[in-house]
Amino acid sequence: MVLFRRQLGDVLRGERMRRGMTLRELSSEARISLGYISEIERGQKEASSELLFSLCEALEVPLSEVLREVSDTVAIEEQRVAAETAVERVPARAGAVVASAA
């Protein structure tokens, strides 16, 4: 399953690290607790629109850019999951030999 909050956390962490900011610096700049930001980055908490706005302002990145990047990564993950599911659903042909590496 593709979790939006996990993808969002990855994007936010990536932006923070690209800017060379620590969690403490981001926490101070965004006025959000360090622990809460950490949970958002790890995909354990959902961020409200107000929180996202504060984080994006502190990271000096437009919210639309963050959401676009999250949307792109979610789409890629959905395609990967769909491809894996399609492979699992393909029935073996009658008389086909299935090789095993085991």
Buried (B, 14 or more C-beta within 10 A) or exposed (E): EEEBBBBBBBBBBBBBEEEEBEBEBBBEBBEBEBEBBBBBBEBEBEBEEEBBEBBBBBBEBEBEEBBEBBEEBBEEBEEEEEEEEEEEEEEEEEEEEEEEEE
